Amino acid sequence: MSKMSDELQVIMDFEKDNNYLRKHFKEYQERYGGQYVAVFKEKLIAVDPELNKNIEKIKEQGIDPSFVLIEFIPKVGTIILL
């Protein structure tokens, strides 16, 4: 595989994981609100209220965190001002 196709695959994988998270957002918000969730290959692989601990959980699975979608899930009813 060329470097360009490898990079394109990484982008496509992140897009798939982002779509997966959007699809399951309400469910995850009810279960994991106030925590960081990690999605890899369209699967929830780690949850923790502390980002560093979540990253450690990812590493313990032998996965490079730079290829994992990690998002903070606000608690239900949280208002976010931008």
Buried (B, 14 or more C-beta within 10 A) or exposed (E): EEEEEEEEEEEEBBEBBBEBBEEBEEEBBEEBBEBBBBBBEBEBBBBBEEEEBBBEBBEEEEBEBEEBBBBEBEEEEEEEEE
